[in-house]
Structures are given as structure tokens and as C-alpha cells.
């Protein structure tokens, strides 16, 4: 069995390769190739633009692929593909991305209603049309082949563009009017492939490992030694995913504690643990967290 896996070419490619590496899949590709190599003999990879991914998954050119929910909806394929796993990562973070309506800072357009009769450029044409229809706004939607931020005000009145941090919009002197939709990264599968026992098992294993890698992305492991007299105090400070692991040390009345916590809490927690009597505190990164 060979599973044909589509990987997103473009802005999401680097983050996707990194997540696959954490999940245990080493992927490499030359600058001119569209067929990456992977350290799994059961998988064949192909680089496809995220915008097109769901179309090729639907027609069985690919068994499964990574793309954004925005492009699945824009292609009209929400009900035609099997949505396997929401992977919650984007180009720069683990947060959903947003498609927003943006206009120049000095534009007279203040709200969505002001877009009546205006021209809007976007790559996400169908979703934008659906959104404007829901707002009872009649505007001309133009497909943009890229570099959408530079097209207003010279060519169009507004744009609908993808943003993760808002920095690109600000750099181009644009301000947001409203959010058209939010989107996250999904692992999707062809419905016939999903019914194939071997392929489904392989796809589910990929999803499991990717989700474990993503869950571990913002977490770290902590180890420490604690005397019996300080044990309850230390345990009360630990915000573990489950209960911390506690084991006896050779030294009488001393224990080793191991737990997993959110990385953002470490800088506050470690001084508290030290003050409460913890010794030999070790922080370590995680590749995967599956539970």
C-alpha cells in the first residue's frame, strides 16, 4: 500500500515540515522538486498549493492532504472530503488565522455597509461572496493572484486578505473593517480512501502523531527532587496535564517528581518551586504529548 499525501506548498510549507519532523517524519525536498522524500516507505508525498488541495483529494489524485478549512469551503468541498483532524497550527503560531476586510487607513469606508457598489480584491472569492450576501452588501469581487495588499486604493476600494498577526496589513497602511472568517489547518482525506482499512489506519496514525506534536508545542516537562516534608506543598503548585508522576529516591524520605506543564508558566513556576523546597529542577522540551 502507498498512501498519497499532499503537503502544502507556499507559506504553510515550512511549518508543516517542522510539525511532521516532530511527529517523527523527516521530509526533504529540493528547490525545484514537487515530490518530497519522506522516511516512510508507505507514504508518497507531493507538494500542492493549499488553495487546490481539497480538489485533488476529492478526485482521488491524493488520498489525503494538509490544507486550510478556508480553502475547503471556498472550493465547495466541505461535504466532499473527510475532515480527519484539526491541526491548529499556522505559518507563525498555533492560533487560527483570519480573513479580514481591510481598507487604507485614510479610506472613508468605515463599515461593511459602506462597501455597497465598491470593488474588492481577494483570493478567497466564494467565501467572500457568501459573507457579503449574508450582510446584504452588493459589491464587485475580483480574484487576486497575489500581492493583494498593494491593490488598494489604486486598483480596488478594499481587500479581503489572510492575516495571522496583522503586521503585513499595518506595514501596508491598511486597517481592518471586519472578519470574514477564521480558519485553521486540517488533515483531510478522500472519502473512498477513508473507507479503505489500511489507508484509514495509516491516515489515523499520521493524525495521532501530528496532534501529539502540536499538543507538545507549547508544553515542557519538569523534573525535580523533593523531600517528604515539602511534598504536598510542591504538588499543590503543579498544574499537571494529569497527576504528576512521583517515585521514591534511594535517599530516604525523598521523592522524584515529573510532570508536563504549559511553557508560558515556567518562568513563574520554577522560582515558586525552588522557594517551596524543590531541588535539582530540570526543564526539558517535548516532541509529542499523547494521552
N, C-alpha and C positions, 0 to 999 in steps of 0.2 A: 504494500500500500504506500502511495505517495500522497501526502496532503499538500495541496497547492495553496500557499499562504501569500496574500497580498500585503505588502508593507507600504506605508505612505511615503511618497517622495515629496520633498519640499520641507516646509517649516516644521513639520511634526516628525521628520525622519530621525534627527539626532536624538530626541527624547525617547522615541520608540526603540531605537537600537540600544540605548542605555538601559531601558526597562527590561528588554529581552536579555541583556547581559546579566543583570541582577537576578533574573529568573533562571539563569543557567544556560541560555542560548547565546553563543558567540556568533555574531553576524558581521560579515565584512563584505565590502563592495568597492570596486574600482570606480574612479570618477566617470568613466564612460559606459559602465555596465548597468543594466537594469535587472540583473539576475544575481542577487547577493548569495554568498555561500553561508551555510549555517552548519553548526556541529551536530546535526541530527539527520541521519540518513532517511528518515521517514518524512521529511519536510522539503519541499521545493519553494523557494522564495522568488517573488517578483516585485519590483518597485512600480507602484501605480500612484498617480495623483489621488489624494484623498477625495477630491471632487468626483472622481469617476469610480471609486472603489465599489460602491454598492451595486452599480450597474453590472460590473464584471462578476460580482458574487451572485447576483440574481441569475445571470445567464449561464452559470456554472463554469465560466472560464477560470474562476477561482473557487476553492472550497470554503475559504474563509479569508477575512481581511480586517485590517485596522483602519478605522475612519471616524469622522465626527458625526454625531447624530444630526447635525445641521445639514450635512450633505446627503444623508439618507433621506431626510424629509424633503429636501429641495429636489431630489431626483424622483420623488414619489415612490420610494421603495421601503417605507416604514413597515408596511404589512407584507412585503415580498421577501424580506430577509429574516433570518433567525437572529435576534439580538441575544448574544451569549453572555456578555459581561460588560458592565460599565467600568471603565478602567481609570477614570478620574485623574487623568494627567493631561497636560497641555504642553506647549512649547517651552514655557519657563517655570511652570508651577504645577501644583496638584489641584488647582481651582478650575471650575468651569469657565469657559471663555464666553464672551458676549458679542452678538452682532448688534451694533448700535447705529442709530441715525445721527449723523454729525453734519454740522454746517460751519462755515467760517465764523470766527469769534465776532466779527463785525456785521454778521448777517441779521436781517430784520426778521428772520424766521425764528420764532420763539417756542412753538409747539407743533405737534404733529398736524394739527388742523391747518396750519399755515403752509403745508406742503401741497394743498389743492392746486392743481394746474402746474406744478413745478416738475423739474427734471431731476431724477435720482439715478446715480450710477452705483452698481453693486455686482458682485459675483453671485450673490445669493438671491437670484431673481424670483423664483417661485415662492419662497418663504416670505420675501418682502411684499410681493403682491398680496398674499394671503393676509399678512399683517395689516397692510393699508386698507384692504377691504373690510376687515373687522373694525377699523377705525372710521369707516365711511369716508375715506380720503381717495380722491381720484388724481393720481399723479402718473407721469410717464417714467417707466422703469427702463433703464438702459443697461445692458450687460457690460460689465467691465472686465477686461482681460488682465487686469493687474494695475499696480501703482494708482489705486483708486483715490488715495488721499490727495493727490495733486490735481484732481479734476474739478474741484470746486474752489473758487467760484467761476473760473474761466470757461468751463465746459458744461457744468451742471450746477444746480442750486444746492444739492445735498448729496450725501453718500450714505450707503449702509455698509459698514465695514466691521471686520472682526477685530476685537481688542481683548487683550489679556490684562495689561497694566494701565492702558490709556496713554502711555508715553509717546507712541507714534502719533496719535491724534494731537496731543499737546504740541509736539515738535512741528507739526504742520499747521498750527494755529487754528485748530478745529475744536469745537465744543459739542458735547453730546446733547441730543434732544430727548431721546427715549431709547429703551432697549427693545429690539425686535424679538430676539430670542436668546436663550442660553444654550450652550452645547458642551458636551464632554466627549471624550474618546471612547469608542466602543469596539469590541471584538464581535464581528458579525459572521454568520455562516450561511452558505447556500442551504435551502431547506431540504433538498434531496441528500446532500452530503450529511446533514444533521441526522437524517434517518438511517444512514449507514453506521452500523455499530462500531466498526473500527475507527472510522473518521471522527465520529462523535466523541469517542473516548479520547482520541488524540487532541481534539479541539478543547474538550473539557479540561484535560491536563494542562494545556497551554494557558487556559484561563485561570486555573488554580494557581499556577506558578507566577503568572503576571500579577494577579491580585495580591499574592503574598509579597511580591517585590514592592508593590505600590504601598501596601499597608506598612511595610518596614521603612518606607522612605522618610517618614518624619518621626521615627522612633529609634531609641537606642537601648542597649542593655546595660544594666548596672550590677556590679558585684561588690560585696563588702563583707567584712567580718565584724561581728557584734557580740558583745558579752551578754550573758543571760540577764543581767540586771538592766540592760538597756534595750532588750529585745522588743518588748511591747511598744516602747516609745518610737523605735525605728520603724516598726511595721506600720504604725499609725500614720507615718509620714509618707508612705509609699503608695502612689496612685497606680497600682499594677493593672495590666490588661486583665489578668485573672489574679489569683492569690500568688504572692511571691513564693519562690522555692526556698525552703530552709533546710539546711543539712548540718549535722554535727561535725565539729572540727576535732582533731586529735587532742587539742588543748581543752581541758575540762572546763565546762560551762561557757564555751564559746561556739558561735554558730556562723556559718556562711549563708548569706542571703543573695539571691539572684532574682532580678525582675526586669520587666520591659516597661519603659515609660516614654512619654512624648518628649522629643528632643528639646522643645522650647521651654520645658520646665526644669531642665538640668541645672542651669546657672543659678536658679533659686533654690533648688532642692539639695544639691551637694553641700553647700555651707550649712544647711539645717541638719543634714545627716551627720556631718562632722561634729557639729556642736552637740548633737544628741548622743555622741559616743561611737559612731561608726568608724572603723579603721580599714585601711587597705582598700579604699574605694577605687574601683576600676570602671570606666565607661568605655563601651565598645560599639561599633556600628553593626547594623543588621543588613543582611541581603534579602531575607524573606521572613515574614511572620505569618504563619498559617495556623489557625486554631478553629 
